[in-house]
Amino acid sequence: MISTALASLLLPTGIGPNPVDEPTLPPGFDPNTVTPGVEGFIAIAVVAIAAMFLIVDMTRRIRRVRYRGELREQLEAEQQMIAEGGPAEPAPDVEQLDEPNER
């Protein structure tokens, strides 16, 4: 009983909230044609540009961490080779072997 009276007070149409039936809308206004406008475009563009900068920065940091790990492994291998009595100089790279000696 109370819920029926409360519903009739809150929902005078009895159907539910409907933006088309809302009395505060100006006549001839179609809520289906509402667009975000220039402000919405600018907001989405700012978010997209920020996301691109974050992706580039994250990629750069991941490369840096991977490169540092490879260098650390190479240095540890050289230290282990020196500790075992191997050559004190590191082995030449493949690029250095491909170059002809200039004498």
Rosetta blueprint (number, residue, H / E / L):
1 M L
2 I H
3 S H
4 T H
5 A H
6 L H
7 A H
8 S H
9 L H
10 L H
11 L L
12 P L
13 T L
14 G L
15 I L
16 G L
17 P L
18 N L
19 P L
20 V L
21 D L
22 E L
23 P L
24 T L
25 L L
26 P L
27 P L
28 G L
29 F L
30 D L
31 P H
32 N H
33 T H
34 V L
35 T L
36 P L
37 G H
38 V H
39 E H
40 G H
41 F H
42 I H
43 A H
44 I H
45 A H
46 V H
47 V H
48 A H
49 I H
50 A H
51 A H
52 M H
53 F H
54 L H
55 I H
56 V H
57 D H
58 M H
59 T H
60 R H
61 R H
62 I H
63 R H
64 R H
65 V H
66 R H
67 Y H
68 R H
69 G H
70 E H
71 L H
72 R H
73 E H
74 Q H
75 L H
76 E H
77 A H
78 E H
79 Q H
80 Q H
81 M H
82 I H
83 A H
84 E L
85 G L
86 G L
87 P L
88 A L
89 E L
90 P L
91 A L
92 P L
93 D L
94 V H
95 E H
96 Q H
97 L H
98 D H
99 E L
100 P L
101 N L
102 E L
103 R L
